[in-house]
Amino acid sequence: MKDYVSICGNIGSGKTTLLSTMEKCKQFKTFYEEPEDNPFFNDFYKDMYRWALPTQLCFLMESINNSKRAYDCKCIGVVERT
């Protein structure tokens, strides 16, 4: 079975910093969470009740895609999650 790592934690806990450090090692390929790519993100903060589900579903799809890419890469894939 192929190995990959998922970095989980709260906002501001250092996930991105850890991924940046791991990225310098040739054996790791990193996949970052990109909240600015979520088309519902700004709407969510205007009306959380209305946009919570679409926002979370978009993040879920990004997470699934990143996990698949990490699993498929030739080295050890590392995925950032919140």
Secondary structure, DSSP 4 states (H G I P E B T S, - for coil): ---EEEE---TTSSHHHHHHHHHTSTTEEEE---GGG-TTHHHHHH-HHHHHHHHHHHHHHHHHHHHHHHHHSSSEEEEE--
